[in-house]
């Protein structure tokens, strides 16, 4: 019995931290390659351009896999900010927002980015 319990604990220690404690309780931040984030692009000179959609990103769900309610925006942002801060450099969620995905909506971001940098978003420990 002890051997069976030790295996999940060892595996959990190898996985990157995904569960974040928020004002509404624990929320899970997951990498989701299927989410598409459409963002209106703008250059530093404020001239609009057609930006390519970002394929893949981070989504916030409850620990049992359910969507976080729309009204829990602050908690979802809190979870993503904590997740991004754990990625080494002080990073913030990129393109955070509510997105409709079929029959449900999710809080998501295109990844994590160091403020002021225009590098491609990082999605965590790969």
N, C-alpha and C positions, 0 to 999 in steps of 0.2 A: 504494500500500500504506500509506503514512504517513497519507493522508487517512482511510482506513478505520479505522485505529487511533485517530485523534484524536477521531472522533465519539463512541465509547463513553466516552472519558475526559471529554469535555465534558458529556455527559449525566449521568455519574456525579457530577460536581461540582455539578450542580443538584439532585440528590436528597438528602433528609435522610439522615443517618447511620443505618444500620440494623444493620450488622454490629458486634458487640461482641466483644472479646477476653476470654475467660473462662479459668478454671482448666483446662477441658477443650479449649480451642481456640476458634476463632471460632464464634459463634452469631448467627443473624439474628433480629431482632425485627420482626414484621410486623403491620400493622393488618389485622384480620380482621372484616369486618362480619357474618359468619355465626355467630360464636361467641356463645352465650347463657350468661350468668353468673348463676346463681341464688344469691342471698345471703340468709341469714337476717337480717332487719333487727332492729335494737334501738334504742330511743330512748336518750338520755342518762340517763333515769330507769330504765333497764334493763327497761322494759316492752316485750315483743315485739310486733311488728306485721308484717303481710304486706307485704313489700317487693316491688316490681315487679322482674322480672328485668332485668338490664342487657344490652341487645342490642348486640353488637359489642365488640371489645376488642383487646388486643395478645396475640399468640402468639409463642412462641419455637420456632425450628426450627434445624436445622443449615444450613450454607451451601448444601447441595445439596437442601434442602427436606424432609428427613426429620424425623420427630418426635424430640425430645430425650428420652432414656430417663427413666423415673421416678426411677431412682437418681441422676440428675444434677440434683437439685433445687437444690443450692447454685449450680451454674453457671447454671441458668436464671434464678434470682433475681438473680444477679450481672449477667447480661445485661440484664434488665429494669431494675434499679436504675441501671446505667450509661446506658441509653437515656433513662430519665426525668430523670436529672441533666442530660442534654444539652438538655432542652426549655426552658432558660431559668432559671426559678425552681427552687430546690431541691425537686424532686418525688420521690415514691416510688410504687411500683406499688400500685394499689388492687385489693383482693380477689385477690391472687396465689394460685394453686392449680393442682392437677392436675384436668383435666376430660376425661371420656371423650367422644369425638366419633365415634360410629359404630364403626369397627373399630380406632381408635387413640386414644391419650390424648395430651394436649398440656399443656404448662405455659403458663398464660395469666394475664392480669390485665385488669381492666375499663378500664384506662388509667392515667394518672399523675395524682397529686394532691399538692398542697402539704400537708404534715402539719399537722393542726389546722384545716384548712378543710373546709367541707362543700359546696364548689362541685362542679359536675358534673365528672367526670373528663375530662382532656385526653388525646387520643390522639396527640399529637405535632404536628409542623408540618403544618398543613392549608393 
